[in-house]
Amino acid sequence: MFSVLLAVGLLTIMIAWGKVQPLLAFVLAAMAAALMLGVPLAKIPTVIDKGIGDLLGSLVVVICVGAVFGKLIADSGAARRIAISLIDSMGPKRMPIAMTVTGFVVGLPLYYNVGFVLMIPLIFSLVYQSGRPAVALGMPLLAGLSIAHGFLPPHPSPTALVAAVHADMGKTLLYGMIVAIPTLIIAGPVFAMTLKNIRAEPAAIFRSEPKPDHELPGAFASFFTALLPVVLLGALTLTTLLHPELTQSLAFYSNPMVVMLASYGVAIFTLGLSRGQTLPQVMASAQEALREIAPILLIIAGAGGLKQVLTESGISAQMGAQLASLPVPPLLLGWAVATLIRVCLGSATVAGVTAAGVVGPLAQTSGVDPNLMVLAVGAGSLMFSHVNDSAFWMFKEYFGLSLKDTFRSWTMMETLVGSFGILFILLLSLFV
């Protein structure tokens, strides 16, 4: 246990203080752990290679197709059309609800940073039109983006966690939706009511009138395409739960890789070819998306190497047995491990995939539902965002806030997401 703590501590120092690239930090920490845990010297590179290959092998297509799918949603204007349609349909009196739904729906296909940058101009254009406080207006939308990023596949961290603890992606998505909705209501519009006195000073670039949106795709095409992977995966999973005899015959169609590929194929037509673009034009956004997703894949790869060292050395089984023997619910332990790593390292993705190597055996030895363990770790990975988290600084600078107000708004929202998330996960565990 001391060796594992030392390796994780070394990882934390390298990333947080030394600013070492995460893949290199993971590999060096994995080597240090292997040496301390007695893995034969000649075997260490092979073990790390195996861990990287095993974890990436089951994830790389899903994550990469998810990235190009989300990029097409963003570049085509579908995400903006979704936002405008929801806000127009609900009216000015229900603006917080519209922003909440917008953040969650847009967050399903888009990675957090993409969704944040894409939605910020819309938030500030609404601020200038309505006169509402920027932080109070924008927080529900950003809460929706954050919850989708931390809880729901095919986002990178939940997807990697599904593979690490041998969960089912469809069930994780369904359970995640059940947990995400009440959590979002509390951390979004309810919490935003307390932020009306925070004054933001957004950058002058956002004070111009928004561009005309007559070239955006239609509302139906935008909603249908953005939600298609969630609907397909959820519907197929529900079908197999209600009719177990169909599990084998639907295994190919319910595979996340097949679902994402089919959804992307539909998106190419509905948001590209049908609107007069050529296939090479549509594919141009895919190249950029793959460049953007590469650093996340490298983080996941490094985490796989460390996880394999813990497995090969036998310490994973011992840790799982010891953690399972503690008088604390396994889901709460998984959440606590992810929270600790999140506070130390900052990145929610790094916190999630790092915690997977520690809590993976706990999910097996304790008999807890692995789908709920994915959600518990996801909730912990969103806790207490502070100065070592890039999202903290993005929020602060875009909204022009002081550190005090950023802690009061952004950090508190993320902490509410993680706290109420684990509460609802524990409640859900009583029924599944």
C-alpha positions as CSV (number, residue, x, y, z in Angstrom):
1,M,0.0,0.0,0.0
2,F,2.9,2.3,0.8
3,S,4.4,1.6,-2.6
4,V,1.2,2.5,-4.3
5,L,0.8,5.7,-2.4
6,L,4.3,6.6,-3.2
7,A,3.8,6.0,-6.9
8,V,0.6,8.0,-6.9
9,G,2.4,10.8,-5.0
10,L,5.2,10.8,-7.5
11,L,2.6,11.0,-10.3
12,T,1.0,14.0,-8.6
13,I,4.2,15.8,-8.1
14,M,5.3,15.3,-11.7
15,I,2.0,16.5,-13.2
16,A,1.0,19.2,-10.7
17,W,4.4,20.7,-9.8
18,G,6.8,19.6,-12.6
19,K,4.2,20.0,-15.4
20,V,5.4,16.7,-16.9
21,Q,3.4,15.5,-19.9
22,P,0.8,13.1,-18.3
23,L,1.7,10.1,-20.5
24,L,5.3,10.3,-19.5
25,A,4.3,10.9,-15.8
26,F,2.1,7.8,-15.8
27,V,4.8,5.6,-17.4
28,L,7.5,6.8,-15.0
29,A,5.1,6.3,-12.0
30,A,4.3,2.8,-13.3
31,M,8.0,2.0,-13.6
32,A,8.6,3.2,-10.1
33,A,5.6,1.2,-8.7
34,A,6.8,-1.9,-10.6
35,L,10.3,-1.6,-9.0
36,M,8.9,-1.1,-5.5
37,L,6.3,-4.0,-5.9
38,G,8.9,-6.5,-7.0
39,V,8.0,-6.9,-10.7
40,P,11.0,-8.5,-12.5
41,L,13.1,-5.9,-14.2
42,A,13.0,-7.5,-17.6
43,K,9.2,-7.8,-17.4
44,I,8.3,-4.2,-16.6
45,P,8.2,-2.7,-20.2
46,T,6.1,-5.7,-21.3
47,V,3.6,-5.2,-18.5
48,I,3.3,-1.4,-19.2
49,D,2.9,-2.1,-22.9
50,K,0.2,-4.7,-22.2
51,G,-1.7,-2.3,-20.0
52,I,-1.6,0.5,-22.6
53,G,-2.7,-1.8,-25.4
54,D,-5.5,-3.5,-23.4
55,L,-7.2,-0.3,-22.3
56,L,-6.8,1.6,-25.5
57,G,-7.8,-1.4,-27.7
58,S,-11.3,-1.4,-26.4
59,L,-11.7,2.4,-26.3
60,V,-9.8,4.1,-29.1
61,V,-12.5,3.8,-31.8
62,V,-15.4,4.8,-29.5
63,I,-13.5,7.9,-28.1
64,C,-12.2,9.0,-31.5
65,V,-15.6,8.6,-33.3
66,G,-17.2,10.4,-30.4
67,A,-14.7,13.2,-30.9
68,V,-15.4,13.6,-34.6
69,F,-19.1,13.3,-34.1
70,G,-19.1,16.1,-31.5
71,K,-16.9,18.2,-33.7
72,L,-19.4,17.9,-36.6
73,I,-22.2,18.8,-34.2
74,A,-20.2,22.0,-33.2
75,D,-18.9,23.0,-36.7
76,S,-22.2,22.5,-38.4
77,G,-24.0,24.9,-36.0
78,A,-26.3,22.1,-34.7
79,A,-25.2,22.9,-31.1
80,R,-26.1,26.5,-31.5
81,R,-29.4,25.7,-33.2
82,I,-30.3,23.4,-30.2
83,A,-29.5,26.2,-27.8
84,I,-31.5,28.8,-29.7
85,S,-34.5,26.5,-30.2
86,L,-34.7,25.7,-26.5
87,I,-34.4,29.3,-25.4
88,D,-36.9,30.5,-27.9
89,S,-39.4,27.8,-27.1
90,M,-39.3,28.3,-23.3
91,G,-39.4,32.1,-23.3
92,P,-37.6,34.7,-21.2
93,K,-39.3,33.7,-17.9
94,R,-38.0,30.1,-18.1
95,M,-34.5,31.2,-19.2
96,P,-32.7,29.2,-16.4
97,I,-34.5,26.0,-17.3
98,A,-33.7,26.6,-21.0
99,M,-30.0,27.1,-20.2
100,T,-30.0,23.9,-18.0
101,V,-31.5,21.8,-20.7
102,T,-29.2,23.4,-23.4
103,G,-26.1,22.6,-21.4
104,F,-27.1,19.0,-20.8
105,V,-28.2,18.3,-24.4
106,V,-25.2,20.0,-26.0
107,G,-22.9,18.3,-23.4
108,L,-24.0,14.8,-24.5
109,P,-22.1,14.9,-27.8
110,L,-19.6,17.6,-27.1
111,Y,-16.5,17.4,-24.9
112,Y,-16.5,20.0,-22.1
113,N,-13.9,22.4,-23.5
114,V,-15.5,22.5,-26.9
115,G,-19.0,23.0,-25.5
116,F,-17.7,25.7,-23.2
117,V,-16.0,27.8,-25.9
118,L,-18.9,27.2,-28.2
119,M,-21.6,28.3,-25.8
120,I,-19.8,31.3,-24.1
121,P,-20.7,33.7,-27.0
122,L,-24.3,32.6,-26.8
123,I,-24.4,33.1,-23.0
124,F,-23.1,36.7,-23.2
125,S,-25.3,37.6,-26.1
126,L,-28.3,36.6,-23.9
127,V,-26.8,38.5,-21.0
128,Y,-26.7,41.7,-23.1
129,Q,-30.2,41.1,-24.5
130,S,-31.9,40.3,-21.2
131,G,-29.9,42.3,-18.7
132,R,-29.6,39.2,-16.4
133,P,-26.4,38.6,-14.3
134,A,-23.9,36.6,-16.5
135,V,-22.8,34.1,-13.8
136,A,-26.4,33.3,-12.7
137,L,-27.5,32.9,-16.3
138,G,-24.5,30.8,-17.5
139,M,-24.1,28.5,-14.5
140,P,-27.0,26.1,-15.3
141,L,-25.6,25.6,-18.9
142,L,-22.1,25.0,-17.6
143,A,-23.3,22.6,-15.0
144,G,-25.0,20.6,-17.7
145,L,-21.8,20.5,-19.7
146,S,-19.8,19.4,-16.6
147,I,-22.2,16.6,-15.6
148,A,-22.3,15.1,-19.0
149,H,-18.5,15.2,-19.2
150,G,-18.0,13.5,-15.9
151,F,-20.9,11.0,-15.7
152,L,-21.9,9.9,-19.2
153,P,-20.3,7.8,-22.0
154,P,-19.0,8.3,-24.6
155,H,-17.0,11.0,-22.8
156,P,-13.4,9.8,-22.3
157,S,-13.3,9.4,-18.5
158,P,-16.6,7.5,-18.1
159,T,-15.8,5.4,-21.2
160,A,-12.4,4.5,-19.8
161,L,-13.9,3.7,-16.4
162,V,-16.5,1.4,-18.1
163,A,-13.6,-0.7,-19.6
164,A,-11.5,-0.6,-16.4
165,V,-14.3,-2.0,-14.0
166,H,-15.9,-4.2,-16.7
167,A,-19.2,-2.3,-16.6
168,D,-21.8,-2.1,-19.4
169,M,-21.8,1.2,-21.3
170,G,-25.5,1.1,-22.0
171,K,-26.5,0.5,-18.4
172,T,-24.0,3.1,-17.2
173,L,-25.6,5.6,-19.5
174,L,-29.1,4.8,-18.3
175,Y,-28.1,4.9,-14.6
176,G,-26.1,8.1,-15.3
177,M,-29.2,9.8,-16.8
178,I,-31.2,8.9,-13.7
179,V,-28.5,10.4,-11.4
180,A,-27.6,13.4,-13.7
181,I,-31.1,14.9,-13.9
182,P,-31.7,15.6,-10.2
183,T,-28.1,16.6,-9.7
184,L,-28.3,19.0,-12.5
185,I,-31.4,20.6,-11.2
186,I,-29.7,21.3,-7.8
187,A,-26.3,22.4,-9.1
188,G,-27.8,24.3,-12.1
189,P,-30.9,26.5,-11.8
190,V,-31.4,26.1,-8.0
191,F,-27.8,27.0,-7.1
192,A,-27.7,29.8,-9.8
193,M,-30.4,31.6,-7.8
194,T,-27.8,32.3,-5.1
195,L,-25.3,33.9,-7.7
196,K,-27.3,36.9,-8.8
197,N,-25.1,39.4,-6.9
198,I,-21.9,38.2,-8.5
199,R,-21.0,40.7,-11.2
200,A,-19.0,39.5,-14.2
201,E,-16.9,41.6,-16.6
202,P,-16.7,39.6,-19.8
203,A,-14.2,40.3,-22.5
204,A,-15.2,43.0,-25.0
205,I,-15.1,40.5,-27.8
206,F,-18.5,39.1,-26.6
207,R,-20.2,42.5,-26.6
208,S,-20.8,42.5,-30.4
209,E,-24.1,41.3,-31.9
210,P,-24.3,37.6,-32.6
211,K,-23.9,36.6,-36.2
212,P,-27.1,35.8,-38.1
213,D,-28.2,32.1,-37.8
214,H,-30.1,31.6,-41.0
215,E,-27.5,29.2,-42.2
216,L,-27.7,26.9,-39.2
217,P,-29.2,23.4,-39.7
218,G,-32.9,22.8,-38.8
219,A,-34.0,22.2,-35.2
220,F,-35.2,18.6,-36.0
221,A,-32.0,17.6,-37.7
222,S,-29.9,19.1,-34.9
223,F,-31.8,17.5,-32.0
224,F,-32.2,14.1,-33.8
225,T,-28.5,13.9,-34.7
226,A,-27.1,15.1,-31.4
227,L,-29.2,12.7,-29.4
228,L,-29.0,9.7,-31.7
229,P,-26.2,7.8,-30.0
230,V,-27.8,8.3,-26.6
231,V,-31.2,7.2,-27.9
232,L,-29.8,4.2,-29.8
233,L,-27.6,2.9,-26.9
234,G,-30.4,3.5,-24.3
235,A,-33.1,1.9,-26.4
236,L,-31.0,-1.2,-27.2
237,T,-30.0,-1.6,-23.6
238,L,-33.6,-1.3,-22.3
239,T,-34.6,-3.9,-24.9
240,T,-32.0,-6.4,-23.7
241,L,-33.0,-5.7,-20.1
242,L,-36.7,-6.3,-20.7
243,H,-36.1,-9.2,-23.2
244,P,-32.9,-11.1,-22.1
245,E,-33.5,-13.6,-24.9
246,L,-32.6,-10.9,-27.4
247,T,-29.2,-10.1,-25.9
248,Q,-27.2,-12.4,-28.2
249,S,-29.0,-11.3,-31.4
250,L,-28.6,-7.6,-30.5
251,A,-25.0,-7.8,-29.3
252,F,-23.6,-6.4,-32.5
253,Y,-26.0,-3.5,-32.8
254,S,-25.7,-2.5,-29.1
255,N,-21.9,-2.4,-29.2
256,P,-20.9,1.2,-28.4
257,M,-18.4,1.2,-31.4
258,V,-21.2,0.2,-33.8
259,V,-23.6,2.8,-32.3
260,M,-21.1,5.6,-32.5
261,L,-20.1,4.7,-36.1
262,A,-23.8,4.5,-37.2
263,S,-24.5,7.9,-35.5
264,Y,-21.6,9.5,-37.1
265,G,-22.7,8.2,-40.5
266,V,-26.1,9.7,-40.0
267,A,-24.5,13.0,-38.9
268,I,-22.4,13.1,-42.1
269,F,-25.6,13.1,-44.1
270,T,-28.0,15.2,-42.0
271,L,-25.4,17.9,-41.0
272,G,-23.1,17.8,-44.0
273,L,-24.1,16.2,-47.3
274,S,-27.7,17.2,-47.2
275,R,-26.7,20.8,-46.7
276,G,-24.6,21.0,-49.8
277,Q,-21.2,20.1,-48.4
278,T,-18.9,17.6,-50.1
279,L,-17.5,14.5,-48.2
280,P,-14.0,16.0,-48.1
281,Q,-15.4,19.2,-46.5
282,V,-17.2,17.2,-43.8
283,M,-14.1,15.1,-43.2
284,A,-11.9,18.2,-42.6
285,S,-13.4,18.7,-39.2
286,A,-12.6,15.1,-38.3
287,Q,-8.9,15.7,-38.8
288,E,-9.0,18.6,-36.3
289,A,-11.1,16.6,-33.8
290,L,-8.6,13.7,-33.8
291,R,-5.7,16.2,-33.1
292,E,-7.7,17.6,-30.2
293,I,-8.5,14.2,-28.7
294,A,-4.9,12.8,-28.9
295,P,-3.8,14.2,-25.5
296,I,-6.8,12.6,-23.8
297,L,-6.0,9.2,-25.4
298,L,-2.4,9.5,-24.2
299,I,-3.6,10.1,-20.6
300,I,-5.9,7.0,-20.8
301,A,-3.0,5.0,-22.3
302,G,-0.7,6.0,-19.4
303,A,-3.3,5.2,-16.8
304,G,-3.7,1.7,-18.4
305,G,0.1,1.1,-18.0
306,L,-0.1,2.0,-14.2
307,K,-3.2,-0.1,-13.8
308,Q,-1.5,-3.2,-15.3
309,V,1.5,-2.9,-13.0
310,L,-0.9,-2.9,-10.0
311,T,-2.7,-6.0,-11.5
312,E,0.5,-7.9,-12.4
313,S,2.1,-7.3,-9.0
314,G,-0.9,-8.7,-7.2
315,I,-1.4,-5.5,-5.2
316,S,-4.7,-4.7,-6.9
317,A,-6.3,-7.9,-5.4
318,Q,-4.9,-7.1,-2.0
319,M,-6.1,-3.4,-2.2
320,G,-9.5,-4.6,-3.3
321,A,-9.8,-7.0,-0.4
322,Q,-8.5,-4.4,2.1
323,L,-10.8,-1.6,0.8
324,A,-13.8,-4.0,0.7
325,S,-13.2,-4.8,4.4
326,L,-13.5,-1.2,5.5
327,P,-16.8,-0.3,7.2
328,V,-17.5,2.2,4.3
329,P,-19.8,1.6,1.3
330,P,-17.6,0.6,-1.7
331,L,-19.2,3.3,-3.9
332,L,-18.3,6.0,-1.3
333,L,-14.7,4.7,-1.2
334,G,-14.5,4.9,-5.0
335,W,-15.9,8.5,-4.9
336,A,-13.4,9.4,-2.1
337,V,-10.4,8.0,-4.1
338,A,-11.4,10.0,-7.2
339,T,-12.0,13.1,-5.1
340,L,-8.5,13.0,-3.5
341,I,-6.8,12.6,-6.9
342,R,-9.0,15.4,-8.4
343,V,-7.9,17.8,-5.6
344,C,-4.3,16.9,-6.1
345,L,-4.1,16.8,-9.9
346,G,-6.9,19.1,-11.1
347,S,-8.0,17.3,-14.3
348,A,-11.3,15.4,-14.0
349,T,-10.2,13.1,-16.8
350,V,-6.9,12.3,-15.1
351,A,-8.6,11.8,-11.8
352,G,-11.2,9.4,-13.2
353,V,-8.8,7.2,-15.2
354,T,-6.2,7.2,-12.3
355,A,-8.8,6.2,-9.8
356,A,-10.0,3.3,-12.0
357,G,-6.7,1.5,-11.4
358,V,-7.3,1.7,-7.6
359,V,-11.0,1.0,-7.4
360,G,-11.2,-1.6,-10.3
361,P,-10.5,-4.5,-8.0
362,L,-12.7,-3.0,-5.3
363,A,-15.7,-3.3,-7.7
364,Q,-14.9,-7.0,-8.3
365,T,-14.2,-8.1,-4.7
366,S,-17.1,-6.1,-3.1
367,G,-19.7,-7.3,-5.6
368,V,-21.0,-3.7,-6.1
369,D,-22.7,-2.8,-9.4
370,P,-19.8,-1.8,-11.6
371,N,-22.0,0.6,-13.5
372,L,-22.6,2.5,-10.3
373,M,-18.9,2.5,-9.5
374,V,-18.3,4.2,-12.8
375,L,-20.7,7.0,-11.8
376,A,-19.3,7.2,-8.2
377,V,-15.8,7.7,-9.5
378,G,-17.2,10.2,-12.1
379,A,-18.8,12.2,-9.3
380,G,-15.6,12.3,-7.3
381,S,-13.6,13.4,-10.3
382,L,-15.7,16.6,-10.5
383,M,-15.3,17.6,-6.9
384,F,-13.7,20.8,-5.7
385,S,-12.3,22.3,-8.9
386,H,-9.7,24.9,-7.9
387,V,-6.5,26.6,-9.1
388,N,-4.9,23.5,-10.6
389,D,-7.8,22.8,-12.9
390,S,-7.8,24.5,-16.4
391,A,-11.6,24.7,-16.4
392,F,-11.4,26.9,-13.2
393,W,-9.2,29.5,-15.1
394,M,-11.3,29.3,-18.2
395,F,-14.4,30.2,-16.2
396,K,-12.6,32.9,-14.3
397,E,-11.1,34.6,-17.3
398,Y,-14.1,34.4,-19.7
399,F,-16.4,35.8,-17.0
400,G,-13.9,38.3,-15.7
401,L,-14.3,37.3,-12.0
402,S,-12.1,37.6,-9.0
403,L,-10.7,34.5,-7.4
404,K,-13.1,34.8,-4.5
405,D,-16.1,34.9,-6.8
406,T,-14.8,32.0,-8.9
407,F,-14.5,29.9,-5.8
408,R,-18.0,31.0,-4.8
409,S,-19.5,30.1,-8.1
410,W,-17.6,27.6,-10.2
411,T,-15.9,25.7,-7.4
412,M,-19.1,25.5,-5.4
413,M,-21.1,24.3,-8.5
414,E,-18.6,21.5,-9.2
415,T,-18.6,20.5,-5.5
416,L,-22.4,20.4,-5.5
417,V,-22.3,18.2,-8.6
418,G,-19.9,15.7,-6.9
419,S,-21.7,15.7,-3.6
420,F,-25.2,15.3,-4.7
421,G,-24.1,13.0,-7.5
422,I,-22.7,10.5,-5.0
423,L,-25.8,10.9,-2.8
424,F,-28.2,10.0,-5.7
425,I,-25.9,7.2,-6.7
426,L,-26.1,5.7,-3.2
427,L,-29.8,6.0,-3.3
428,L,-30.0,4.4,-6.7
429,S,-27.9,1.5,-5.4
430,L,-30.8,0.5,-3.1
431,F,-33.0,-0.2,-6.1
432,V,-30.7,-1.8,-8.7
